[in-house]
Amino acid sequence: MSDSIAHNAQNQEFTTLRKGHQAELAYSFPADGVIDFTHTFVDEGLRGQGVADELARAGLAFAKDKNLKVKTSCTFMAGFVKRHDAEYADMLA
């Protein structure tokens, strides 16, 4: 996980704050052993810098470490997993 990505388990989100701009990846646990990535937000000042990809990788690394199956209600996360199918396909719920 990138040093600049923080995991806030209580709020169920991964966040980063860079140069006064925030980005986040929210998740929930809809069932035992399943994590659902529900929302990604990247402030305009951080867009186009790969920040959403960093958040996605951090969230998916967490899911893999905890042996969780993955749902992607968030359209960005669905697209990210699809683009990196070889790496993440076996994690999908």
N, C-alpha and C positions, 0 to 999 in steps of 0.2 A: 504494500500500500504506500502511496506517495506520502512523504512526511507532511505535506501541506493539506492532506485530507483527514478530517477528524470524523470519528464515528461517535454519534450520540445515541446510544442504545435506548435511553429513556424516551427520546423523541422519535426514535426509529428513523434516523436519517444520517446520511454522510454529507458533510459540509466542507466548504473551503471559503476563506476570506482572503482575497488578494487585492492589494491596492485599493481597499475600500469597497470592493465589489464582491458580492456573495454568490455562491452556487450551491445547489443541494440536490441530493437524490433521496427521496422518501420511499419507505417500504412499510409493509405490514406482514403479519403472519396469519394468513387466512385459515390454515390448518396445521396440524402437527407436522413438522418436517418440511414445511413449504414456506418460502419467502416470496412475496409479491412486490416487485418494484413498481410503485404506483405513480411516481411523478418525478420529473427532472426539471430543474430551473437553473438557468445560467444568466446572470445579470448581463445586460448589453455590453458593459465594459470588459467582459471576459469572453464574449462569444468569438468563435473562430480561432481559439487558442488551444483546443483539445481538452478543455476543462471537463466537459461532459463525458468524454471518453475516460478520463482519469477517474471520475466519480463512478462510472460504470464498472471499470476494472476493480476498483476498491470494493464495491458492493458485491460483485461476483466472486472476488477472492474471499470475502467474508462468508458468502454462501457455501463456497467449496470447503473452506476450513471447518464450517459447522455441519458439513454433509447435508445441506438443505437442497431440496428441489426448487426450481426457479419458475415463477410465473412473471409475465411482463405486461401488466396492464398499461404501463407507460409506453407510448408509441416510440419514443426515442430508444428506450431499452429493448423493445422488441426488434427494432431495426439494428441496433448494435449487436445483439445476440445473433441475428440472422447474418449480418456481415462477417461475423467471427464464428460461424457455425461449427467449424472443425474443433474449435477450442471449447465451446460451451454447449453444444447440442445434447450431450449426455446429461446435462444438469437440468434440462427442462422438465417441468411437471406435466 
